[in-house]
Amino acid sequence: MSEPHSATNPRTSPGRRLKPAPLLFEPSEATADPEHFFDLESIEDPRELLARSTELALAFRAAADRATEFQAVAAAQLADPQRFDRLSTAMIAERADWTEDYARKMVEYGRELMRAGTITEA
């Protein structure tokens, strides 16, 4: 389960922002093989393997962080007291398979993101 705040936030961290590697979809026959993962097993040069696997790790982290932000915004929207169909944090926690405490944190994080304009409301 991802934490509401990542250790390093590329949007607020000073310095260069790394662009994640593109996540290419694998052919269906390759995904059936558990040893096959983005063709990494076929890379023989350890330097190239390290570079590509690092790109993939960064891309997956960036995707997970972005998905977590959208989860937080959705949780905040669902908990909005102005909604007639508002959900309690317990109901949000149940739907997202979170603890109620984590749901409360995600609702607050989502509200912060919306106030900051990081993610606009749908």
N, C-alpha and C positions, 0 to 999 in steps of 0.2 A: 504494500500500500504506500503510495507516494505521500510525502509530507506536503502540507500546504505551501511552504516556502522552501525553495531549493537552496542548497548551500551557496551556490554562485548563480546570480541572475545576470545573464548576458545583456539584458535590456538596461540594467542600472550599473553594471560593472564598468569601470573605466578601461580603456584599451580597446584592442581589436576584437571584434565579434567574429567568431568562426562560423562559417556557413556549413551547415550539416551536409554530409554526403547524401546524394539522392538514394532513396530506398527503392531499388528496382524489384519488381515482382518476379518471382521465380516460376519457371514452368511447372506445371502440376506434377510431372513425373519426378522432378528434382525434389519437390517438397515431400514426396512420399518416402524418400531416403533420409533417415534421421542423421546420417553423416554429412549430408549436403546442406550447407548454409551459405548462401550468397556467393557460392563458388570459392569460398576461402580455402577449402581443402585442396584445391588445384594450384594454389599459389606456392611456388617452391622457394622463392627468395624471401628470407625472413624479414628483410627491410620492407619489401612490398607488402608482405602479410601483416606486419605491424602497422604500416600506414593505412591499409584498407580496413583492417579490423578496428583501428582507432576511429577512422571516419564513421564506420557503422555504429560504434558505441556512442559517439557524440550525436549522431543522428537519432538514435533511439532515445537517448537522454532528452534531447531537445523535443522530440515528439511526445515523450511522456510528460515533460514539464508543461508543454502547451495543452495537452489533453487534461492535465490536472487543473490548469487555469480555467478551462471551459467547464469542468466539473464544478469548480468553485462558483463560477458565475451562475450556472444552472441551479445549484443549491441555494444561492442567495436569492435568485428570482423565485424559486419555489417557496422560500420562507418569507417572502415579502408580505408584511402585514396588510398591504393595500390590495392584495389579491383576494378575490372571493373564494378561490380554491386553494388557498395557502396550505402548505404542509408543515407539520411540526418537525423539529429536528429528529425526533425518533422515527417518523415516517420516512424522512429523507435518508437517514442512516440505514433503515431497512432496505430501501430501494437500491442504495449504492453499495450495500454490504460493508458499511462502516460502523464504528462504534458511535454512540450518540455524541460523545465528547468530540470526536473527530469531525462529525457532521457540523457541530457548532463552530468549530475552527474553520471549516471549509466555507460555511455561510459567511462568516466575518471576512475571510480572505476574498471571497467573491464580491462582497460589498466594497472592499478596498480597491479591487481591480476595477469595478464599475465607476467608483468615485474618481479614480485616477485616469479613467478613459483608456486603460490598457486593452480592455475587451469591451466592445459596445454591446448593449443589450439587444436581444433579438426582437 
